[in-house]
């Protein structure tokens, strides 16, 4: 299937949820990549009443680059040596643009998300940015160098999985907009920062207040994300 056909497929799926909403290619600030994301003007219009329940049942998380993902993309684009030559996993990958950034930096990357539309969006974004990303709908914890969890742990039921992840991952970076505390041994709180989505549809900054934690041997290197936000 061509890139154009993949674009049309995602557009049709989204418009089945919300008529007249538009996806378009947009640059990710501070990087050399682009993503097929919501067009801001059309996404700013109110969701029709008859579409609201469908959107809540199947939220198109993949159609935005959320503040946490945007911040990781900019940080790794400016510090590619942090993941170059490493095996990286982007769990709950959404649009797949964090995975794309890791691959552009020279990492071997797995992008995982249970939403099949996320997998399709991630495939489109990786192909358009000319990188190779291994896609899966479920990641069975396997040895990796770097696990990135951007807005993955806001659901408390996901937190116990960190104990399993620690067994196979050399380092884990957590960046989350809703998680306020992470009381898991060996995870170090790095601090808080502010990010914006692409496109920025959050004028009140509800999802832009981010907190960071890190597990692994390179605390100082990853803590730079706060100074380079």
N, C-alpha and C positions, 0 to 999 in steps of 0.2 A: 504494500500500500504506500502511495506517495505521501510526502509531507502535507501536500494540499488536501489529500483525502483524509488524513489523520486530523488536520485542523477542522475540516467540515464535520467529522464525526464528533469531536468534542463540542463544537458549537451547537450541533443538533441536540446532543444530550443536555447541554445547559439550557437551551431554549425550551426543551421539554419541561423543565422545572420553572423557568421564568421567561416568558416570551419577550422578545425584543432586546434581551441582554446580549452584549457583544464581547467576544474575546479578541485580543489583538496582540501582536508582538511588541514587547516593551523592554527597554534596556534595564538591567539591574544596576543601580547607581554604585559606582566604585569598583565595578568589575568590567570584564569584556564579554559578558554573556547576556543573553536576552531570554525572556520567557513568554509563553503564550498565556496571557493573563487577562483578567477582567479589564474592559475599557472603562475608565473611571466615570465618565459622564453617564453611560447607560447603567452602570452598577449603583449609581447614587440615587436612581429613581426608586420610589417605594415599591416593595414587592406586592403584587396584587393579592387581595385577600384569598382568592381561590388557589394561589400558588404557595401560600405561607406554610401550610402543613407539609407539603411535599419537600420544601426547602429544609424544614426542621427535621424531617425523617431522613433525608439524604443530603446533608449540607455539602456543597462543593468546595471543600477545603483546598482542593488542588488548584482552584482558579485564582488564588491569591498567593503571593509570597509574603508570609506573615512576618511581623517584626523580628521575631527570633531568627527565622530563616534568613531574612535580609541581612541581619547583623552578622551571622556566621558567614554568609557569602562574601560580604565586604571584608571581613577579617581574614579569611583564608585567601582571598584574591590578593590581599596585601602582604600575606605571610605564607606563600605557597610551600615553603620549606617545612612547615609544620606537619604537612601530610604527604609530601612528596615521597614516593617509594613505599608508602605504608598501605596496609589494607584497611579500608574505612567502611563503616556501615552507617547509613542514614535511615534510622528506624522511624516509621511514621512520616514518610518522605513528602507527602503532599504533592506539590508541583515537581519535585525532584531536582530543584535548582541547587540545593545544598550539595547533593550528590554530583551534579554537573560541575560545580565549582571545585569539588575535591578531585574529580577526574581531570579537569583542566590543570590542576596543580601537580598532576603526576601520580595520583593515588590509584590503586585498584579498588573499585567501589561497588558496594551492594546497596540498592535502594529498595526499601520494603514498605508496603502499605496494604492494608486489608481492603481498601476501596479500589475496585477494578478500574475506575475512571482515573484514579491517581496513577495507577500503573501506566495507563495509556498516555496521560499527560506527561509523565516522567519520560516515557519512551520518546514522545515527540520532542520534548525539550532537549533530551540528550542527543538525538539525531540532528536537530537543527543547530546545536552547538558543537557538533562533530566530535563527540566523546563517546567512549564505551562505558556503559553502566550496566551491571547485572541487576535485573529487576525480578522481584518476587513478591507474592502476596502475603507470605508468612516467612519470617526469618527464624530458623531454628538456631538458637545460640551456638555459634561456632567460633573458633579462635580468630580474633582480629586484633589489629593494633589500636584502632580508634573507633569508638562508638559515639555517634552524635545523636542526642535526644533533644530536638528542638520542639517544645510544646507537646511532648509525649506523656509527661507524668502528671498532667493536671487531673487526670482520673486517678484517684487514690488506689484503685485496684491494680494499677500498673506498677506501683512503687515496689511491691515485693519482688518483682522480676529483676530488680537491680542486683539482688543477692545472687541470682543465677548469672547475670551478665558479668559480674565481677570475676567469676570463675574462668571466663574465656576471653575477656577483653583486657588488654594492657592498660588502656585508659578510657575513661568515659567522661564526656562533656555534656552537662545538662544546662539548658537555657530555657526558661519557662515563664510565661506571663501570668499564670494563675497559681502555681505552686509557691507557697509562702515559706514552708520549712521542709527540709530534707534530713530527717534524723536517721541517717544510715551511716554506720561506722566506715571510716576512711574517706568519706566524701567531704571535701573542703569547700566551704562557702566562699566564693570569690567576691561577691558584692552584687550590686544592682546597677542597672543602666536603663536607658530609654531607646527604643527603636521605633521605626515606622514601617508599615506594610507597603507593598507595591501591588496595586495602587493604594494610596493612603485613604481608606474609607473609615477611619476611626478618629474623628475630630476630637473626641474627649480622651484619647489615649488609653482606653480601657485595656487594650491588648499590647500596649507599647511599654508598659512598666515591667521590665524583665529582671529575673534573678538568675544567678549563675552558680553552679557547683562543679567540682572537678574531682575525679578519682584517677590517680596515676602518678607517675614520677616527674611530670613536666608542669608543675603548678605555675611556675613563673612564666613560662612561655604562653600558656593559655590565659593567664590573668591579664595579659596585654589587651585582650579583647575589650576590657573595661576602659583602658586608656585610649583606645583607638576607635571607640564607638562613634 
